[in-house]
Amino acid sequence: MSDSGTPYDDEDGVDDDGWPCYLSPEVEALFQDPAVTGEVFSAIVSASALINTTRGLVPGSTASDRWPQQRRIPPGSGGSLGVAEYVVVAAAPEPHCVITRVQLY
């Protein structure tokens, strides 16, 4: 964590020591589906990289008051592909994030 009290190292929101972002078995199965387009695959990989570099605190992501560790982001250009849900596991001995579900439109 930087001295400014934010989870980012730099003003650009990128943390050089990001947390791993894993995929749930459900999302892994989605990647293996031959019907999944390159656009969907690319959007999920991009979301994973963004989740990693921001330690799960993706700008514009949403979380409920009840479950702040569960967050949602809209993958694709302008969120056109659906919703990706992920969990921030900050209290683990090795902090990480997991993309748990992708709901496509």
C-alpha positions as a Python dict, from the first residue, in 0.01 Angstrom:
ca = {
    (1, 'M'): (0, 0, 0),
    (2, 'S'): (131, 343, -80),
    (3, 'D'): (184, 617, 176),
    (4, 'S'): (-120, 802, 43),
    (5, 'G'): (-354, 544, 197),
    (6, 'T'): (-471, 405, -137),
    (7, 'P'): (-402, 49, -252),
    (8, 'Y'): (-218, 177, -560),
    (9, 'D'): (152, 245, -601),
    (10, 'D'): (112, 501, -877),
    (11, 'E'): (-138, 768, -968),
    (12, 'D'): (-238, 565, -1275),
    (13, 'G'): (-403, 305, -1049),
    (14, 'V'): (-155, 32, -1133),
    (15, 'D'): (10, -159, -852),
    (16, 'D'): (344, -310, -950),
    (17, 'D'): (287, -585, -694),
    (18, 'G'): (-63, -692, -790),
    (19, 'W'): (-241, -996, -655),
    (20, 'P'): (-296, -1314, -856),
    (21, 'C'): (-636, -1341, -1020),
    (22, 'Y'): (-761, -1697, -1057),
    (23, 'L'): (-1057, -1836, -1248),
    (24, 'S'): (-1328, -2052, -1091),
    (25, 'P'): (-1394, -2392, -1252),
    (26, 'E'): (-1711, -2241, -1406),
    (27, 'V'): (-1512, -1965, -1577),
    (28, 'E'): (-1243, -2211, -1686),
    (29, 'A'): (-1518, -2419, -1850),
    (30, 'L'): (-1643, -2108, -2029),
    (31, 'F'): (-1293, -2059, -2173),
    (32, 'Q'): (-1301, -2415, -2305),
    (33, 'D'): (-1638, -2375, -2477),
    (34, 'P'): (-1578, -2369, -2855),
    (35, 'A'): (-1871, -2127, -2894),
    (36, 'V'): (-1693, -1855, -2693),
    (37, 'T'): (-1580, -1577, -2923),
    (38, 'G'): (-1239, -1415, -2923),
    (39, 'E'): (-1406, -1095, -2800),
    (40, 'V'): (-1535, -1270, -2486),
    (41, 'F'): (-1205, -1449, -2425),
    (42, 'S'): (-1011, -1124, -2464),
    (43, 'A'): (-1248, -931, -2236),
    (44, 'I'): (-1213, -1187, -1956),
    (45, 'V'): (-834, -1194, -1988),
    (46, 'S'): (-831, -812, -1981),
    (47, 'A'): (-1057, -808, -1674),
    (48, 'S'): (-826, -1058, -1504),
    (49, 'A'): (-522, -839, -1571),
    (50, 'L'): (-702, -529, -1442),
    (51, 'I'): (-817, -712, -1129),
    (52, 'N'): (-458, -828, -1072),
    (53, 'T'): (-294, -489, -1108),
    (54, 'T'): (-547, -309, -887),
    (55, 'R'): (-560, -583, -621),
    (56, 'G'): (-930, -622, -694),
    (57, 'L'): (-1021, -256, -652),
    (58, 'V'): (-1105, -196, -1017),
    (59, 'P'): (-1224, 161, -1076),
    (60, 'G'): (-1596, 150, -1148),
    (61, 'S'): (-1649, -195, -997),
    (62, 'T'): (-1950, -237, -775),
    (63, 'A'): (-1995, -415, -445),
    (64, 'S'): (-2284, -456, -207),
    (65, 'D'): (-2276, -325, 149),
    (66, 'R'): (-2335, -678, 277),
    (67, 'W'): (-2058, -846, 73),
    (68, 'P'): (-1793, -581, -11),
    (69, 'Q'): (-1539, -850, -102),
    (70, 'Q'): (-1763, -964, -389),
    (71, 'R'): (-1742, -722, -678),
    (72, 'R'): (-1880, -685, -1031),
    (73, 'I'): (-1739, -533, -1347),
    (74, 'P'): (-1880, -508, -1699),
    (75, 'P'): (-1641, -680, -1944),
    (76, 'G'): (-1611, -575, -2305),
    (77, 'S'): (-1623, -239, -2473),
    (78, 'G'): (-1850, -22, -2261),
    (79, 'G'): (-1967, -327, -2067),
    (80, 'S'): (-2133, -466, -2378),
    (81, 'L'): (-2068, -833, -2305),
    (82, 'G'): (-2229, -884, -1966),
    (83, 'V'): (-2117, -893, -1604),
    (84, 'A'): (-1814, -1057, -1444),
    (85, 'E'): (-1823, -1126, -1071),
    (86, 'Y'): (-1511, -1171, -866),
    (87, 'V'): (-1410, -1207, -503),
    (88, 'V'): (-1126, -1023, -332),
    (89, 'V'): (-955, -1253, -81),
    (90, 'A'): (-745, -992, 98),
    (91, 'A'): (-719, -1162, 437),
    (92, 'A'): (-558, -1482, 305),
    (93, 'P'): (-190, -1552, 380),
    (94, 'E'): (-135, -1491, 8),
    (95, 'P'): (-395, -1231, -100),
    (96, 'H'): (-561, -1302, -434),
    (97, 'C'): (-878, -1257, -636),
    (98, 'V'): (-1103, -1511, -808),
    (99, 'I'): (-1329, -1447, -1105),
    (100, 'T'): (-1622, -1659, -991),
    (101, 'R'): (-1879, -1608, -1266),
    (102, 'V'): (-1928, -1445, -1603),
    (103, 'Q'): (-2281, -1374, -1718),
    (104, 'L'): (-2290, -1297, -2087),
    (105, 'Y'): (-2567, -1101, -2257),
}
